[in-house]
């Protein structure tokens, strides 16, 4: 852990990859394209899960679990969805292995054990869930169904990066069923708001809420709402999506209900999800050349106490004071770790906790005990201050709150200074190559123009902002009339 990271300025991608591994968040596995999420990384994901789960339940949702495998006939029932995911699917074709007669001690797939129907390893669960909902829904009295699933999914990826793009990843996927179009649209917007609130208040990452263009929508959706964030290298990252599915899946799986007038109608649907990509967003928004920088609201432990001593007598005296501080902080729901390992010197402990982004570090030595003080160091600014032990709980609480707010403000200032309005394609390309960030530009609304810009620059329309003002102009590429500006960027 003592080896320094590659600097962000030197190689941002290499810095990210090194940081994920050296901070003990995750590592590549023996399975190509898949990762092992290590305990420290999983602890951060658990904090994300806990807060999101609470927010989902506060909005009336319940958790359930559906099969990992989807029969191919169900998967292909909604044609746009099937087509959109077909190239990313892992498929189970056989159900048994046998000893290989040509290679003693080895196994082969039993050629006689082919499945009657192939099973798709879920890339998303709309198909299996809507086939199930057909059995749950007969009347308007059965609606709405507000279900969420915490699960893993597989989308076969050839070029992977830990957390950001892996063949298997963890996520949650909400799937709701409604009696009316208006109710389903309201649900779609509500859950996008839930994501925005979580990412801003807990991850300290500012986001732009918007809708996707037709070509960027979820396969099988009528509208996709999203939250878009900006990373330190000027690239955008889609942090969450919420989809209004209309009646597409209800029609594909024949999910009808008797409405209040006694007439049969198709159910209206939504789906929404965030994944372990949020871990990548967290890392790339706040961290620095010294390692992770974690917002206190998501840190596995918000405070670490490091004792500095020469003998057992000093350690016992420091431990007694540390235990009192721990009790005081835990009463305020502040998570604390007392790092009393005797296998590392204090300096090595400092370096590890700095690399792992612990928001506050408290150091206590014999001189501190004499003075009735401790040293408190902030991870985000590296500033240190001496604090009277009797005031430590109040000071720590205030500092954690300030760190959370400061991280958000720093990210917001960066994001706002990297939203650039351009009027022509030369300006567009210049900003994209030399400044980065979001480019606010007029677009004529056609798939052709969107695709041509992507082909020429690798920039995509991240979203049509919900707060976009009506503003007539001319398209930055085609020169055709435009009704307003959209946000372009290169993206992860």
TALIN-V601118 format. One record per residue. N is the residue number from 0. RES is the residue in one small letter. SS is DSSP state (H for helix, E for strand, - for the rest). PHI is phi in whole degrees, -180 to 180 (999 if undefined). OMEGA is omega in whole degrees, 0 to 359 (* if undefined). Layout:
BEGIN
[[N RES SS PHI OMEGA] [N RES SS PHI OMEGA]]
END
This chain:
BEGIN
[[0 x - 999 185] [1 x - -75 181] [2 x - -67 184] [3 x - -69 177] [4 x - -78 166] [5 x - -60 182] [6 x - -73 178] [7 x - -62 182] [8 x - -66 182] [9 x - -74 182] [10 x - -162 186] [11 x H -63 181] [12 x H -64 179] [13 x H -66 176] [14 x H -57 182] [15 x H -62 183] [16 x H -62 179] [17 x H -65 184] [18 x H -64 180] [19 x H -57 183] [20 x H -77 186] [21 x H -71 177] [22 x - -83 176] [23 x - 66 179] [24 x - -90 183] [25 x E -163 176] [26 x E -152 176] [27 x E -69 183] [28 x - -108 177] [29 x - -72 179] [30 x - -93 184] [31 x - -54 176] [32 x - 84 180] [33 x - -113 184] [34 x E -121 168] [35 x E -101 175] [36 x E -88 185] [37 x - -80 187] [38 x H -53 181] [39 x H -68 177] [40 x H -66 181] [41 x H -68 178] [42 x H -63 177] [43 x H -68 178] [44 x H -61 178] [45 x H -62 177] [46 x H -65 177] [47 x H -61 180] [48 x H -56 185] [49 x H -61 182] [50 x H -70 179] [51 x H -64 180] [52 x H -61 177] [53 x H -61 181] [54 x H -66 178] [55 x H -63 182] [56 x H -69 176] [57 x H -66 177] [58 x - -99 170] [59 x - 92 183] [60 x - -92 177] [61 x E -122 179] [62 x E -91 174] [63 x - -144 178] [64 x - -141 182] [65 x - -123 186] [66 x - -61 176] [67 x - -72 185] [68 x E -102 179] [69 x E -124 176] [70 x E -55 185] [71 x H -57 181] [72 x H -64 176] [73 x H -75 183] [74 x H -61 185] [75 x - -89 184] [76 x - -64 176] [77 x - -97 194] [78 x H -63 182] [79 x H -65 179] [80 x H -64 180] [81 x H -63 180] [82 x H -64 182] [83 x H -66 184] [84 x H -108 189] [85 x H -53 185] [86 x H -77 182] [87 x H -108 189] [88 x - -86 165] [89 x E -92 188] [90 x E -127 176] [91 x E -92 182] [92 x E -114 183] [93 x E -131 184] [94 x - -122 183] [95 x - -156 170] [96 x E -109 175] [97 x E -149 176] [98 x E -63 181] [99 x - -83 182] [100 x - -65 182] [101 x - -92 183] [102 x - -137 182] [103 x - -54 180] [104 x - 86 180] [105 x - -110 180] [106 x E -117 173] [107 x E -140 175] [108 x E -71 179] [109 x - -70 183] [110 x - -64 179] [111 x - -86 186] [112 x - -107 179] [113 x E -74 178] [114 x E -67 176] [115 x E -64 176] [116 x E -134 180] [117 x E -64 177] [118 x E -113 176] [119 x E -86 173] [120 x E -76 194] [121 x - -53 167] [122 x - -90 176] [123 x - -171 195] [124 x - -111 182] [125 x H -52 186] [126 x H -63 183] [127 x H -68 181] [128 x H -72 181] [129 x H -73 172] [130 x H -66 177] [131 x H -72 182] [132 x H -59 178] [133 x H -57 179] [134 x H -85 184] [135 x H -92 191] [136 x - -116 172] [137 x - -125 188] [138 x E -133 175] [139 x H -59 179] [140 x H -69 179] [141 x H -86 184] [142 x - -114 359] [143 x - -81 168] [144 x E -104 183] [145 x E -121 188] [146 x E -121 174] [147 x E -127 177] [148 x E -130 169] [149 x E -94 189] [150 x E -158 168] [151 x E -111 175] [152 x E -135 181] [153 x E -124 172] [154 x - -132 191] [155 x - -62 182] [156 x - -119 178] [157 x - -92 179] [158 x - -111 188] [159 x - -114 174] [160 x E -149 186] [161 x - -49 182] [162 x - 72 187] [163 x - -77 183] [164 x E -158 178] [165 x - -132 183] [166 x - -65 173] [167 x E -117 175] [168 x E -145 179] [169 x E -97 177] [170 x E -163 165] [171 x E -122 176] [172 x E -135 176] [173 x E -91 179] [174 x E -137 185] [175 x E -121 181] [176 x E -126 188] [177 x E -137 181] [178 x - -82 184] [179 x - -132 177] [180 x H -63 183] [181 x H -60 181] [182 x H -66 180] [183 x H -67 178] [184 x H -65 179] [185 x H -63 177] [186 x H -62 180] [187 x H -58 180] [188 x H -68 181] [189 x H -59 184] [190 x H -72 173] [191 x H -64 176] [192 x H -66 177] [193 x H -60 179] [194 x H -62 181] [195 x H -61 180] [196 x H -63 180] [197 x H -63 185] [198 x H -64 181] [199 x H -78 186] [200 x H -83 182] [201 x - -107 180] [202 x - -86 181] [203 x - 60 180] [204 x - -117 176] [205 x - -71 181] [206 x - -131 171] [207 x E -105 175] [208 x E -90 180] [209 x E -164 174] [210 x E -119 179] [211 x - -81 172] [212 x - -72 182] [213 x H -56 184] [214 x H -74 182] [215 x H -101 181] [216 x - -67 171] [217 x - -60 182] [218 x - -64 181] [219 x - 102 180] [220 x - -97 173] [221 x - -91 176] [222 x E -152 174] [223 x E -121 173] [224 x E -93 185] [225 x E -150 167] [226 x E -121 182] [227 x E -117 179] [228 x E -118 181] [229 x E -118 180] [230 x - -87 185] [231 x - -63 181] [232 x - -90 177] [233 x - 85 176] [234 x - -96 178] [235 x E -88 175] [236 x E -140 176] [237 x E -74 188] [238 x E -95 179] [239 x E -177 179] [240 x E -138 178] [241 x E -137 191] [242 x E -115 169] [243 x E -91 187] [244 x E -95 182] [245 x E 59 177] [246 x - -110 186] [247 x H -59 182] [248 x H -76 176] [249 x H -62 179] [250 x H -70 181] [251 x H -65 183] [252 x - -112 176] [253 x - 55 179] [254 x - -98 181] [255 x E -116 176] [256 x E -145 175] [257 x E -85 181] [258 x - -79 185] [259 x - -64 178] [260 x - -88 179] [261 x - 85 180] [262 x - -93 178] [263 x E -80 178] [264 x E -144 175] [265 x E -81 181] [266 x - -75 176] [267 x E -98 191] [268 x E -131 169] [269 x E -138 165] [270 x E -145 184] [271 x E -158 183] [272 x E -164 167] [273 x E -133 187] [274 x E -136 177] [275 x - -65 170] [276 x H -59 179] [277 x H -59 177] [278 x H -63 177] [279 x H -63 178] [280 x H -62 180] [281 x H -61 181] [282 x H -63 189] [283 x H -78 180] [284 x H -82 191] [285 x H -113 192] [286 x - -73 184] [287 x E -131 184] [288 x - -70 178] [289 x - -95 178] [290 x E 138 180] [291 x - -65 166] [292 x - -129 184] [293 x - -104 172] [294 x - -67 183] [295 x H -53 183] [296 x H -67 180] [297 x H -124 181] [298 x - -71 178] [299 x - -54 166] [300 x - -135 188] [301 x - -84 182] [302 x E -135 171] [303 x E -119 177] [304 x E -108 181] [305 x E -114 178] [306 x E -81 177] [307 x E -122 188] [308 x - -151 179] [309 x - -113 183] [310 x - -146 185] [311 x H -64 180] [312 x H -63 177] [313 x H -64 180] [314 x H -61 181] [315 x H -64 180] [316 x H -67 179] [317 x H -66 181] [318 x H -60 180] [319 x H -63 178] [320 x H -68 180] [321 x H -61 180] [322 x H -62 178] [323 x H -66 178] [324 x H -64 180] [325 x H -59 179] [326 x H -60 180] [327 x H -63 182] [328 x H -70 181] [329 x H -66 175] [330 x H -62 179] [331 x - -98 180] [332 x - 61 176] [333 x - -101 182] [334 x - -82 186] [335 x E -133 172] [336 x E -123 175] [337 x E -99 184] [338 x E -86 183] [339 x - -103 177] [340 x - -59 179] [341 x - -101 180] [342 x - -95 181] [343 x - -129 173] [344 x - -74 180] [345 x H -54 181] [346 x H -62 178] [347 x H -68 176] [348 x H -65 178] [349 x H -55 183] [350 x H -63 181] [351 x H -65 183] [352 x H -70 174] [353 x H -67 179] [354 x H -62 183] [355 x - -91 168] [356 x - 77 179] [357 x - -62 188] [358 x - -58 182] [359 x E -131 176] [360 x E -121 176] [361 x E -112 177] [362 x E -109 180] [363 x E -130 176] [364 x E -124 181] [365 x H -56 180] [366 x H -64 178] [367 x H -61 180] [368 x H -63 179] [369 x H -62 184] [370 x H -88 183] [371 x - 69 182] [372 x E -133 171] [373 x E -140 175] [374 x E -100 179] [375 x E -115 182] [376 x E -119 176] [377 x E -89 178] [378 x - -75 187] [379 x - -72 183] [380 x - -114 184] [381 x - 66 180] [382 x - -76 181] [383 x E -129 175] [384 x E -148 177] [385 x E -93 186] [386 x E -126 176] [387 x E -66 185] [388 x H -55 182] [389 x H -64 182] [390 x H -107 190] [391 x H -62 183] [392 x H -66 179] [393 x H -68 182] [394 x H -63 181] [395 x H -62 180] [396 x H -59 180] [397 x H -66 181] [398 x H -66 179] [399 x H -62 178] [400 x H -63 181] [401 x H -68 178] [402 x H -62 180] [403 x H -58 181] [404 x H -68 182] [405 x H -66 179] [406 x H -64 179] [407 x H -64 182] [408 x H -63 180] [409 x H -62 179] [410 x H -67 180] [411 x H -67 179] [412 x H -61 179] [413 x H -65 182] [414 x H -60 183] [415 x H -65 179] [416 x H -79 179] [417 x - -118 166] [418 x E -112 189] [419 x E -117 175] [420 x E -83 176] [421 x - -128 184] [422 x - -115 180] [423 x - -146 188] [424 x H -74 176] [425 x H -65 176] [426 x H -61 180] [427 x H -54 183] [428 x H -67 181] [429 x H -64 180] [430 x H -65 182] [431 x H -61 184] [432 x H -84 188] [433 x H -106 181] [434 x - -123 182] [435 x - 80 181] [436 x - 89 178] [437 x E -81 174] [438 x E -111 179] [439 x E -93 187] [440 x E -144 175] [441 x E -72 180] [442 x - -137 186] [443 x - -80 176] [444 x - 87 183] [445 x - -100 176] [446 x H -64 183] [447 x H -62 180] [448 x H -66 179] [449 x H -58 182] [450 x H -70 180] [451 x H -67 178] [452 x H -63 178] [453 x H -63 180] [454 x H -63 185] [455 x H -81 189] [456 x H -125 187] [457 x - 69 176] [458 x - -90 178] [459 x E -120 173] [460 x E -77 182] [461 x E -72 176] [462 x E -171 166] [463 x E -96 188] [464 x E -57 178] [465 x - -63 181] [466 x - -94 179] [467 x - -63 178] [468 x - -86 175] [469 x - -64 184] [470 x - -152 180] [471 x - -71 180] [472 x E -170 178] [473 x E -121 182] [474 x - -59 184] [475 x - -64 181] [476 x - -106 188] [477 x - -87 185] [478 x - 79 177] [479 x - -79 182] [480 x E -59 180] [481 x E -133 180] [482 x - -94 180] [483 x - 175 183] [484 x E -90 173] [485 x E -123 181] [486 x E -104 174] [487 x E -101 171] [488 x E -172 163] [489 x - -76 189] [490 x E -142 172] [491 x - -82 *]]
END
